[in-house]
Amino acid sequence: MFTGIIEATGKVINLRREQDNLHVTVMSAISAELKVDQSVSHNGVCLTVVDIKNGAYTVTAIRETLEKTNLGRLQIGDLVNLERCMQLNARLDGHMVQGHIDQTATCISLTEENGSWLYTFQYDPSLGNITVEKGSVCVNGISLTVVNSLEDRFSVAIIPYTYENTNLKTIKPGDTVNLEFDIIGKYVKRLMAK
């Protein structure tokens, strides 16, 4: 489990394909604190550390992960949002995030709003996911509050700290992001459908 509060961004320094898998090597400020077998969220995707060397670490993404998230589009030099799993004795500053991506979305607009930024993301509603105004959504691993919500899109307002300390500063219209919808909303929707 994660909180959606990004600890650091990491820079992709190597990508290596092995059959259907992609080994991603990341250099980050938290690399030295990690250990093999540890779960780390990468743009909201929970991946296991498989190797640590020279201030960098490697994780492996399987085919399903590459097909259902934006990790298959990574290039050397890209920034990824990083968060280690939450500790049970810590504050839950964001919201409960599993690290399991529901689907991707496309950034369709970005507006600077006098000290903040408004991003609008469009997604395929046929997969049954929903947002609600003032509800939570996880975008590239970042716990955010929905500003407005429509059937196939939603907007989020980004404060300067989040903009500067995550990879949102690199997202522009046309880019793909990972979405994890609020787990409570998913359970309620499932129960209501029965």
C-alpha positions in Angstrom: 0.0 0.0 0.0 1.0 3.6 -0.7 -0.2 7.0 0.1 0.3 8.9 -3.2 2.7 11.3 -1.6 5.8 11.3 -3.9 9.1 10.9 -2.1 11.4 11.7 -5.0 11.7 11.6 -8.7 14.1 9.2 -10.3 15.8 9.4 -13.7 15.7 6.3 -16.0 19.3 5.5 -16.8 18.9 2.2 -18.5 16.2 0.1 -20.2 16.9 -3.6 -21.0 14.4 -5.9 -22.7 14.4 -9.6 -21.8 11.8 -11.5 -23.7 8.5 -9.8 -22.8 10.0 -8.1 -19.7 11.5 -4.7 -19.4 14.3 -4.1 -16.8 14.2 -0.4 -15.7 17.3 1.1 -14.0 16.6 4.3 -12.0 19.0 6.7 -10.3 17.4 8.6 -7.4 17.9 10.3 -4.1 16.3 7.2 -2.3 18.3 4.5 -4.2 20.8 4.1 -1.3 18.0 3.5 1.2 16.3 0.7 -0.9 16.9 -3.1 -0.6 16.3 -5.9 -2.9 12.7 -7.3 -2.6 11.3 -3.9 -1.6 8.2 -2.6 -3.2 8.5 0.9 -4.8 5.8 2.8 -6.7 7.0 4.1 -10.1 4.4 6.5 -11.7 1.9 4.7 -9.5 2.9 1.1 -10.5 4.1 -1.1 -7.7 7.4 -2.8 -8.7 9.9 -4.9 -6.8 13.6 -3.9 -6.6 15.6 -6.7 -8.1 19.1 -5.2 -8.1 21.0 -2.3 -6.5 24.4 -1.0 -7.8 26.4 2.2 -8.0 23.6 4.4 -6.6 21.0 3.0 -8.9 18.5 0.2 -8.7 16.6 -2.0 -11.1 13.0 -3.1 -11.3 11.3 -5.4 -13.8 8.0 -4.8 -15.5 6.2 -7.7 -17.2 4.2 -7.6 -20.4 0.8 -6.9 -18.8 2.3 -4.0 -16.8 3.8 -2.6 -20.0 0.6 -2.9 -21.9 -1.7 -1.4 -19.2 0.5 1.5 -18.0 2.8 4.2 -19.4 5.9 2.3 -18.3 6.2 0.7 -21.8 6.7 4.2 -23.2 9.7 5.1 -20.9 12.8 6.4 -22.5 16.3 6.9 -21.0 16.3 10.3 -19.3 12.6 10.2 -18.3 11.6 11.1 -14.8 9.4 8.7 -12.8 7.6 9.5 -9.6 8.8 7.3 -6.7 7.2 6.3 -3.4 8.2 3.5 -1.0 5.4 1.5 0.6 3.7 3.1 3.6 4.5 2.1 7.1 1.5 1.2 9.3 2.7 3.6 12.1 2.9 6.6 9.7 0.4 9.3 8.9 -1.7 8.8 5.8 -1.2 12.1 4.1 -2.6 11.3 0.7 -5.1 8.5 0.3 -5.0 4.7 0.2 -3.3 3.7 -3.0 -2.6 0.1 -4.0 -0.1 0.6 -6.8 -2.3 -1.2 -9.2 -3.1 0.9 -12.3 -6.7 0.8 -13.5 -6.0 2.4 -16.8 -4.2 5.2 -18.6 -5.4 8.6 -19.6 -4.3 11.3 -22.0 -3.6 14.9 -20.9 -6.0 17.0 -23.0 -5.3 20.4 -21.5 -2.9 22.2 -19.2 -3.5 25.7 -18.1 -1.3 27.9 -15.9 -3.6 29.6 -13.4 -1.7 32.4 -11.6 0.5 30.3 -9.4 -1.1 26.8 -9.9 -1.8 24.5 -12.9 -5.0 22.9 -14.0 -4.6 19.6 -15.8 -7.5 17.8 -17.6 -7.2 14.1 -18.3 -9.4 12.1 -20.6 -9.9 8.3 -20.1 -12.0 5.5 -21.6 -15.2 5.3 -19.5 -16.1 1.9 -20.9 -13.8 0.3 -18.4 -16.3 1.3 -15.6 -14.0 3.7 -13.7 -15.3 6.9 -12.2 -14.2 10.1 -10.5 -16.3 12.4 -8.3 -15.7 16.1 -7.6 -13.6 16.5 -4.4 -12.8 12.8 -4.5 -9.4 11.3 -4.7 -7.6 10.0 -7.8 -4.0 8.9 -8.3 -2.2 10.3 -11.4 1.3 8.8 -12.1 1.3 7.8 -8.4 0.3 11.2 -7.1 -2.6 11.5 -4.7 -4.8 14.3 -6.1 -8.2 15.8 -5.5 -10.6 16.0 -8.4 -11.6 19.5 -9.2 -14.3 18.7 -11.7 -15.5 15.4 -13.1 -17.3 14.3 -16.2 -18.0 10.8 -17.6 -14.8 10.5 -19.5 -12.5 13.2 -18.0 -11.6 15.1 -14.9 -9.4 18.0 -13.9 -6.9 18.4 -11.0 -5.3 21.6 -9.7 -1.6 21.4 -8.9 0.2 23.5 -6.4 3.7 24.7 -7.0 5.3 22.2 -4.6 3.7 19.2 -6.4 4.5 20.7 -9.8 8.2 21.1 -9.0 8.7 17.8 -7.1 7.0 15.4 -9.4 7.1 14.5 -13.1 3.9 16.6 -13.7 6.2 19.4 -14.8 7.1 17.2 -17.8 3.5 16.3 -18.8 1.9 18.2 -21.7 -1.2 17.7 -23.8 -1.0 14.4 -25.7 1.0 12.6 -23.0 -0.2 9.4 -21.3 -0.5 9.1 -17.5 -1.3 6.2 -15.2 -4.6 6.3 -13.2 -5.6 4.5 -10.1 -9.1 5.3 -9.1 -10.2 5.6 -5.5 -10.5 2.1 -4.0 -13.6 3.0 -1.9 -15.3 4.3 -5.0 -14.5 1.1 -6.8 -16.0 -1.0 -4.1 -19.1 1.1 -3.8 -19.6 1.0 -7.6 -19.2 -2.8 -7.6 -21.7 -3.2 -4.8 -24.3 -0.9 -6.4 -24.0 -2.9 -9.6 -25.1 -6.1 -7.9 
